[in-house]
Amino acid sequence: MNTLICGSLAYDSIMVFPDQFKNHILPEQIHILNVAFLVPEMRREFGGCAGNIAYNLKLLNGKPLIMAAVGDDFEPYSQRLEKLGLDQTHVRRAPGSYTAQAFITTDLDDNQITAFHPGAMSFSHHNHVHDASNVALGIVAPDGRDGMLQHAREFHEKGVPFVFDPGQGLPMFNGEELMNFVALADYVALNDYEAKLLQERTGKSLEQLAQNVRALVVTMGAKGSMIYSNGKVLEIPCVEAEQVIDPTGCGDAYRAGLLYGIVNGMDWETTGRIAALLGAIKIEQHGTQNHEFAPTAFGERFKKAFGYSFN
């Protein structure tokens, strides 16, 4: 059975400014801000939450099915998905638009200036969950606003359990809309910042929100993660990375681990640990889809980290 991943496919253009932004942005002049940064180092990565989650789930021998809207410039990404063996049946082209793109400039202090163009994401509501077959589990990841609202409703109507993963899209919704997402979803996944924002907008504590779903998961970076389920709170430890290179995409890797554990009926302790290990492996490489491993090697590293095998 497939795991339907509703979310974005995007290009990430990542540039490094070999200095500090603070040396070039003058506080007394921000009312007439006009700065240019010379960035001799640049790379273009394949990204987007749906692409990143599907990539990681595929590494675990899962069966991801991407549902996304893309633009006229999608061909290089399409070729990559074909090479990876990722089905593109539900990747819809939106003529006259660009595929979503992020332009990220980082300075020597790891400060970032990001410009994001949603492009074809705005047409994500043209995709419909009921068009996908043999789906056992789904996820509503960051995407166009209308698409996220629609896909959550369609998962619920179809009787397919799904994870609500608002990510950077959370600020698009008010408290009532967010409570509706939680009511429709079976699982909720957030980072610690998103968890605080969700509580502020809904007026509900995490414990109260968790009563509406099978599990609510909060990731906290190096501090590990918490899983609220059945009135209990499980603490999932962080896995120590061999080297810390790039945290971008670690959340998506973690969510792939959640999906894998859920669809395979694993307990939350094991599911959370699989997710944590995926995040650690991702952080050891630049980009969101450049890490690789064989499932057997993943199993060996899991056993080394936690002292038992998950399969």
WOUR-V310094 format. One record per residue. N is the residue number from 1. PHI is phi in whole degrees, 0 to 359 (NA if undefined). OMEGA is omega in whole degrees, 0 to 359 (none if undefined). D_CENTER is the distance of its C-alpha to the mean C-alpha in Angstrom with 2 decimals. Layout:
N;PHI;OMEGA;D_CENTER / N;PHI;OMEGA;D_CENTER
//
This chain:
1;NA;184;21.12 / 2;271;170;17.90 / 3;250;184;14.40 / 4;274;184;13.54 / 5;249;178;10.05 / 6;267;182;10.44 / 7;175;186;8.38 / 8;266;164;9.10 / 9;244;188;10.78 / 10;211;170;11.93 / 11;260;176;14.27 / 12;245;175;13.95 / 13;261;187;17.49 / 14;247;183;17.76 / 15;238;180;21.22 / 16;244;177;23.00 / 17;266;187;25.85 / 18;281;180;28.41 / 19;197;178;29.57 / 20;246;180;28.55 / 21;304;185;27.66 / 22;297;178;30.05 / 23;280;185;32.93 / 24;234;176;32.53 / 25;255;183;31.40 / 26;271;183;34.52 / 27;306;183;34.06 / 28;282;182;37.35 / 29;242;186;36.37 / 30;291;178;32.96 / 31;286;175;34.77 / 32;229;185;35.48 / 33;298;178;32.41 / 34;207;184;32.80 / 35;235;176;31.38 / 36;226;181;30.55 / 37;246;176;28.89 / 38;282;185;30.02 / 39;237;183;27.13 / 40;293;180;28.74 / 41;251;180;25.58 / 42;210;173;22.83 / 43;216;179;20.42 / 44;245;184;18.32 / 45;243;171;15.13 / 46;275;184;13.30 / 47;211;188;9.70 / 48;90;185;7.59 / 49;302;181;4.18 / 50;296;179;6.82 / 51;296;181;8.70 / 52;294;180;6.69 / 53;296;180;6.06 / 54;298;180;9.63 / 55;301;182;10.99 / 56;292;180;10.46 / 57;294;177;11.72 / 58;296;178;14.55 / 59;299;180;15.55 / 60;272;184;16.25 / 61;68;173;18.35 / 62;282;182;16.25 / 63;236;181;16.72 / 64;283;176;13.63 / 65;231;185;14.68 / 66;275;172;12.76 / 67;236;185;13.79 / 68;204;175;13.46 / 69;248;184;16.07 / 70;225;185;17.13 / 71;254;183;20.20 / 72;294;184;23.41 / 73;265;189;22.09 / 74;278;190;19.69 / 75;308;179;22.22 / 76;302;179;21.15 / 77;291;179;17.60 / 78;301;178;19.33 / 79;297;179;21.57 / 80;293;180;18.82 / 81;299;178;17.23 / 82;297;180;20.82 / 83;296;181;21.50 / 84;280;181;18.59 / 85;78;179;19.86 / 86;262;184;16.90 / 87;298;180;18.48 / 88;246;182;18.49 / 89;306;185;20.61 / 90;251;172;18.29 / 91;263;188;17.21 / 92;262;175;19.56 / 93;277;175;21.31 / 94;248;184;22.17 / 95;305;178;25.43 / 96;82;180;26.24 / 97;233;173;22.74 / 98;266;167;20.49 / 99;296;180;17.08 / 100;308;182;14.59 / 101;216;175;15.08 / 102;245;176;14.42 / 103;246;189;17.50 / 104;243;176;17.06 / 105;246;182;20.26 / 106;244;177;20.46 / 107;260;185;23.82 / 108;290;176;25.50 / 109;265;182;24.47 / 110;66;169;20.73 / 111;285;182;20.83 / 112;230;169;18.74 / 113;241;186;19.71 / 114;236;170;17.13 / 115;243;183;18.06 / 116;238;177;15.62 / 117;252;184;17.20 / 118;291;177;15.50 / 119;50;186;18.17 / 120;294;176;17.78 / 121;306;182;14.81 / 122;296;180;17.74 / 123;254;185;19.07 / 124;296;180;16.23 / 125;288;175;18.62 / 126;284;174;20.95 / 127;270;182;18.93 / 128;231;181;19.95 / 129;301;184;18.69 / 130;292;177;22.34 / 131;281;181;22.60 / 132;268;181;20.58 / 133;245;178;22.72 / 134;54;181;22.61 / 135;256;180;19.35 / 136;260;186;19.20 / 137;204;178;15.76 / 138;220;174;13.02 / 139;214;172;9.75 / 140;256;181;9.63 / 141;260;181;6.31 / 142;309;186;7.26 / 143;198;173;10.33 / 144;297;183;14.04 / 145;304;182;15.58 / 146;298;179;18.07 / 147;295;180;15.79 / 148;297;179;13.59 / 149;299;183;16.95 / 150;292;184;18.50 / 151;293;176;16.04 / 152;298;180;15.99 / 153;296;183;19.75 / 154;288;175;20.12 / 155;301;182;18.27 / 156;297;180;20.62 / 157;297;181;23.60 / 158;279;180;23.07 / 159;77;179;22.86 / 160;262;178;19.60 / 161;297;181;17.67 / 162;213;176;14.05 / 163;263;172;11.18 / 164;265;183;10.68 / 165;235;187;7.31 / 166;292;179;8.74 / 167;50;181;6.90 / 168;290;177;9.20 / 169;276;185;10.73 / 170;304;181;12.46 / 171;299;180;15.57 / 172;288;189;16.38 / 173;243;177;17.62 / 174;273;184;20.70 / 175;300;180;21.49 / 176;295;179;23.00 / 177;294;179;20.13 / 178;293;177;17.67 / 179;296;178;20.26 / 180;293;175;20.48 / 181;303;182;16.80 / 182;297;180;17.43 / 183;294;181;20.69 / 184;279;187;19.35 / 185;283;173;16.42 / 186;258;180;17.16 / 187;218;176;14.31 / 188;230;179;12.31 / 189;233;184;9.47 / 190;217;164;9.64 / 191;268;187;10.33 / 192;296;178;14.07 / 193;294;180;14.37 / 194;297;179;12.59 / 195;296;178;14.81 / 196;295;181;17.81 / 197;294;179;17.19 / 198;297;179;16.78 / 199;295;180;20.02 / 200;296;185;21.77 / 201;284;181;21.12 / 202;264;184;22.00 / 203;74;181;24.69 / 204;246;175;23.60 / 205;281;178;22.98 / 206;298;179;20.18 / 207;297;178;22.95 / 208;292;179;23.97 / 209;297;182;20.56 / 210;295;180;20.11 / 211;291;182;23.40 / 212;269;186;21.92 / 213;226;178;19.39 / 214;289;178;19.67 / 215;200;174;17.28 / 216;237;187;15.37 / 217;245;177;13.19 / 218;235;177;13.02 / 219;267;185;11.86 / 220;227;178;14.39 / 221;62;183;13.92 / 222;293;180;17.27 / 223;274;179;18.62 / 224;92;182;16.63 / 225;211;180;15.24 / 226;236;177;17.09 / 227;239;178;17.15 / 228;266;182;19.42 / 229;204;177;21.10 / 230;53;177;24.68 / 231;77;180;25.89 / 232;243;177;24.93 / 233;237;180;22.52 / 234;263;177;21.47 / 235;263;180;20.81 / 236;257;182;18.62 / 237;288;174;19.67 / 238;283;176;17.75 / 239;267;181;18.67 / 240;290;179;20.61 / 241;281;177;19.43 / 242;293;174;22.28 / 243;202;180;21.46 / 244;261;185;18.98 / 245;251;187;18.25 / 246;205;181;14.91 / 247;282;181;12.17 / 248;300;178;9.84 / 249;92;180;6.72 / 250;296;178;7.92 / 251;297;178;5.41 / 252;294;177;3.30 / 253;298;179;7.06 / 254;302;182;8.02 / 255;294;175;6.46 / 256;298;177;8.27 / 257;296;176;11.14 / 258;300;181;11.28 / 259;299;181;11.55 / 260;297;181;14.11 / 261;294;181;16.08 / 262;295;185;16.26 / 263;292;178;17.40 / 264;261;173;19.87 / 265;68;181;21.30 / 266;278;177;20.83 / 267;289;186;21.65 / 268;291;178;19.19 / 269;299;180;20.59 / 270;288;180;19.89 / 271;301;179;16.48 / 272;297;180;15.37 / 273;288;174;17.14 / 274;299;180;15.61 / 275;297;181;12.10 / 276;296;179;13.71 / 277;294;177;15.43 / 278;300;179;12.51 / 279;297;180;11.14 / 280;294;179;14.75 / 281;294;180;15.23 / 282;296;186;12.43 / 283;292;181;13.92 / 284;277;182;17.22 / 285;227;172;16.57 / 286;290;177;16.08 / 287;80;184;13.29 / 288;260;184;9.99 / 289;222;181;11.98 / 290;248;178;15.36 / 291;279;181;15.61 / 292;218;173;17.65 / 293;194;172;19.41 / 294;271;180;21.63 / 295;307;179;20.99 / 296;294;179;24.35 / 297;294;178;23.51 / 298;297;179;20.32 / 299;299;179;22.64 / 300;294;180;25.18 / 301;290;176;22.90 / 302;299;181;21.68 / 303;297;179;25.38 / 304;294;183;26.29 / 305;284;189;23.74 / 306;241;174;24.47 / 307;84;176;27.86 / 308;208;179;27.30 / 309;263;181;25.93 / 310;264;179;23.34 / 311;218;none;24.96
//
